[in-house]
Amino acid sequence: MGNMWRRIFRSRRPKPRAGRAPPAVTTPARTTATRPVLPLVAIRDRFHRFVLGVADSHASEPGAAELATLRQLELLGSHFDMHSLPRLPTVLPQLLRALRNDNTGGGELARLIGRDPLMVGEIMRVTGSVHYRAAQPITSLQQAVVLLGQDGLRRVLTQHVMKPILQAHAGAFGHAAGERLWHHAERCAHACAWLGRHNHSDAFEAYLAGIVCHAGDGAVIRLLDRTGLADDVEPPSPGFLAGCAALAAQLSLQVAQHWELPRRVIDALAERQLPPTPTASPLGNALAVADLLAMAQLLAEHERLAEDPDLSQGWPEVFAPNLVARCQQDLRRNFSGA
């Protein structure tokens, strides 16, 4: 699948049209802002083009071929075999339950983790890194578990499970898309946990929701490879990419249900595509906002935005502008040098 997207959508850049009007702003603008306010729909479109490596498009609506492809994707998606995805480690549900109990001891956690050799190897690798290096060498799994602590252990286990899934694409080009999805997942999980601390969401559920929210994107890429589109087509229209993203969100929700993730995580994934509102769940609001903040952060790091956009005014009904601004600052502090 290495050159699949290049084959489907040639990445030649169309010539810019003179006098083309900018897209309508969907977020309130700040007259005193020192950074630009970019429409949220534009951030989503640029993010998907960045992940897939396709050029910009000046098409206003999906063409007939794209609409036919979307219908074909929806049909394929309705028959998508969840069992084709990598399996979750059999001990993971037990670990998730144990990690929700602050009184669970390191010995019990080490016993559960010890049943999965890959998890053992990942935890020992992480605790042997410079960041965690202790005064004395770590010689046992129980020592490593105690050194990580429950919060660190949750994150290591989540990353151990999700990173291979998001990167599970064949070929060099697919690997690049998988890497970009994983980089977004790291930032989204971080932002979701940060926002979740301020709206009383469970910290681990917030981190988990951020990690898995784009788990269906890779499946959509694989489905596109089965459509057999003609070579000579223009870069995909914004409407086509939005349709692909909507299907990916549906598949992400189905994946979470198939894996029997916590109920509040599943509910948040169902709400992610809707505008945040005071009546939505706290975790759903945190995830919807974190998803956009992570997209903007990743695009800014790769210079896909003219400037780092100010999104602080985007969701005043659910998050105070100064809180969103602080979350953006925290993302820059933790990831800009990644």
N, C-alpha and C positions, 0 to 999 in steps of 0.2 A: 504493500500500500504506500511505498515510499513517496512516489510522485503523484499520488491519486488526486490531491487537491490542485496541483499544478496542471494535471491533465484535464480536470473538470473545469477549472476556472483559471485561465491563463492570467498570470500575474502582471500583465502589461498595464501600465498606468495610463488611463485615458487623459487626454488633454483637458486642462481646466477650462470651464466655460466662463466667459467674461460676463460680469454682472449677475452671476448666480446668487440668488437670495439665500442667506443663512437659514438653517432650520429653526423652527419656532422653539423658543425657550420654554421648557416645561418646569423649571424651578425658578422661584422668585429671585430676582437679581438684587444684589446689595449695591447701593450707590456709593458706599464708602469702602467697598472691598478692594483689597490690594492685589487679589488674585482673580482670574476670570471665573465666571460661572458658566459651565458647559452644560448643555442639555443632557439629561440622564440618558435619553435614547441614543444620543451620539456616543456617549461613553460605552454603552453596551455594544453598539455597532463596531466601534473601533476595537473593542476587546476581542470580539469574535473574529474580526479580520486579522488581528495580531496572532491569536491562537492558531488559526488555520493558514496564515501566511498568504492571504489573498489581497488583491489590490482594492482601492476604493472604487465605488461605483456612483455614477450620477443618475442611475435609473430611479424613477420615482416610485414605481410599483413593480411587483414580480411579473415577469413575462409569462406567456402561455407555457413555455417549456418548464419554467420554474414552478408554476402552479401544479403542473402535472407531476413534477418530481416530488413536491411536497405531499401530494396525495399518495404517491407511491411510498414515500417514507412513512407516512401515517399508517398505511396498510402493513408495511414491514414491521413498524414499531408495535402494532397491535398483536403481532405474533412473535415478538422478540422473546427468545429463550433465556430467562434469567439464570438458568443453570449453566449457561455458557460463560458467565462471569466467574472470576476467581472466587473460590469459597472462602468464607470467613473461617479463621481457626476455630476448631470446635470448642476450645476453652474460653473464647472471647466473651460469650454471654455470661458465663460464670464470673469472669474477671470484672466485667462491667458492673455486675451486681455487687461484687465484693468491694469494688472501689467506691461505691456509693455509701459505704459504711465506714465512717472515719475510725471506727474501733477495730477494723480488720488489721491483724498484725502482719508484720513483714514475713513471718514464717509461713502463714497461710497463703499470702500472695505469691511467695516464691514457690510453694508447692504447686499452685495452679499453673504458674508460668513455666515451671519445669517440665510440664507435659507437652510443651511445644518447643522443639529444638530451635526453630527459627527465631521465636520470640526471645529465647535465652541468649542466642548469639547477638541479637540486636541490642538487648539491654546491656550486655557485657561490653559491647563495642562503644555504646554511648557513654557509659560510666568510665570507660578507659580514655575518653577524649580529654583534651586540655581543659575544657570548660568544667568538667566534673572531677578532674584528677584530685584524688585525696592524698593526705600526707602519707598514708600507708597504702600499698597496692590492694586492689579489690580482688579477693581470692575466692569469694563464694557468691552465688546468686542472691542469697539473703542480704549480704552486705550491699550489693548493688541496688536492691530494691529499697533498702533503708536510705541509701545515699540519694536516690532519685526523689524519694517522698511520693505521696499519692498523686499530687498534681503532675509532677514530672513523669511518673509512671503512666498516667493516663495519656499524656501527650505522646510519649514514645510508642505506646501500644497502638494508638490511633494512627500515627504516621506509619508504623510498621505494616498495618493492615491496608491503609488507603493508598500510599504512594505507589506500590506496584500496580494497583488497579487503575489509577489515573494515567499511569505511564504504559499501560498494556496496549501498545500499538505496534504494528509490524512496520519495519522499514525506517530509514533515517528521518524522513519527513514526519511520519507518524510519531516518532520518538520526540521530535521537537515540539509537536502539539501536546504530547503527554507531559513533557517538562513544563510547559507554560501553564497547563491546567494545574499541575502540582504547585507551582509557584503561587498561582492565585489561591489555591486551597489553603496554603500556609498563611497567607495574608488575611484571607476571609475568616479563618478560624481564630486568628489572633484578634481581629477587629470584633468578631461576634462575641468572643469571651470578654473583651474589654467593655463593649456596650452592655453585655448581659449583666455585668457586675453592677451597672447603674439602673437596671430596670428589674432586678430581682429574679433574673433567670438563673437556672442551675449552671455553674461554671463549666462543668464537663460536658453537659448536653449542648451548651452554646458552642464549645470548641468542636464537638463532634459534628454538629449541624453545619458549621462552616467548612469542615473538611469534606463532607460528603455531598454538598449542595450541587456540585457539577459532576457527580459520578456518572450521569447518563450521557455526557457529551461525547465520550469516546465511543459509546455504542452508536450514536448518531453518525459519527465519522465512518464507522464500519458499515453502517447501513447505506450511506452515500456511495461507498465503494461498490455496492451491489446494484446500484441503479443503472450503471453503464451509460452515463450521459455522453453526448457528443463532445469531441475535442474543441471545436471552434465556437466558443461561447464567450460572452463578456464576463467580467468579474460579477459575483453574485450581488443582487440588489439588497438593500437593507431589509425589505420585506421578506425576502427569501431567508436571510440569516435569522431574522426574528422568528420565522416559522420553525426553523431548525432548532433554535434555542428553546422555543415552547415545547417541542417534542422532547428535547433533552431533559427539560425540567420534569416532564411527566415520567420519563424513564428513571430519573433520579429518585422520584418518589416511589416508584415501583421497586427499585433496587432496595431502598431503605425498608420498605414493607417486607420484601423477600428476606432481608437479613434480620428482621425482627428487632430493629433499633427501637430505642425508647419512644413511647407514644408522643411525647412533646416534640421530639426531633422530627417525627413523621408529620405532625401537624404544622410545624414551622416550614418544612419543605413544601407542603401544600399551599402555604400562604405566601411563599417567597415571590411569586410572580405577580402578586397583587400589591397595590400601593399600601404602605404602612398606614394604619389607622388606629385610633385609641381603642377600638373594639377588637382588634386582632390580638393574638397572644403576645406576651412580652418577647418570647423567643422568636416568634415569627417576625416581629418588627425588627429585632436586633439582627436577624439573618438577612432580611431584605436590604437594610441599610449597609451592613457589613459587606455584602456582595458587591454593591456599587463602589464603596470606598476601596475595596481590594482591587477592583478593576482599574480605578483611577490611579491607585498607587503603582500598580504594575506597569501601566501604560506610561506613567511619568518616569519611572526608572529606565524604561527603554526608549525614552524620548519620542513616544508616539503621541504626546500632547505638547502643544506649544509651551504651556506652563502647567504647573501643578494646579488643578482647578480647586476653587473654594466651593465645597459642597455643604457648608455649615447650615445654610438656609433651606436645605432641601426637604426636611421633615420636621418642621417646628411643632406639629401636633403630637409627635411621639418622642422626639429627642430635642432638647434645647440646643440652639445653634452653637453655643460655646462648648457643649459636650461633644458634638460632632467634630468641631474644630480641634479639640484636644485629642480625639481619636485619630484624626488625620495626622496630627503631629506625632502621636505615638507610633503610627505605622511608618512614618518617614524615619523616625529615630531608630526603629528596629530593623527596617528592611532597605533603606535607601542605599546602604553600602553592601547589600547582599550580592 
